[in-house]
Amino acid sequence: DLRVVDLWKQGDWKTFCAMLPEYAKLCEGEGGMHDTAMLLGALGGARYDQGVEIITPYFPSSGTGQINAIFPVTQYAPQAAAAATSATASASASAATPAVAAAAAGV
């Protein structure tokens, strides 16, 4: 759990997302940490590039443990989103889009 908190503070979501399936099996987090998996999906998963601000230190809870943290979000840029959507649509037309599966874990 403490390694995960460090990864979150550092903003190392690529490493965290890669270890998430094994972490979910070994740590038995609350609800398989489905809430974190959904939040990360909304933030861009491994592409999210912000470190969290820890509000309360790690403390024992159901499952393994718990923290309260703020996940910063940068301002939404409609032009960038429109360009990304257009590029994705173009790429999708010429190749099959792989399915993305979210795994859950526990902190």
Number of C-alpha atoms within 10 A of each C-alpha: 15 10 10 18 19 14 17 21 17 14 19 18 23 15 13 20 19 12 14 22 16 12 22 20 13 11 17 17 22 19 14 21 20 17 14 16 19 14 12 18 16 10 16 11 17 16 14 18 18 17 18 18 14 15 10 10 10 15 10 10 12 11 15 14 16 19 14 13 16 10 17 13 10 7 6 8 8 9 9 10 11 11 11 12 12 12 11 12 12 11 12 12 9 8 8 8 11 7 6 7 7 14 19 23 25 26 25
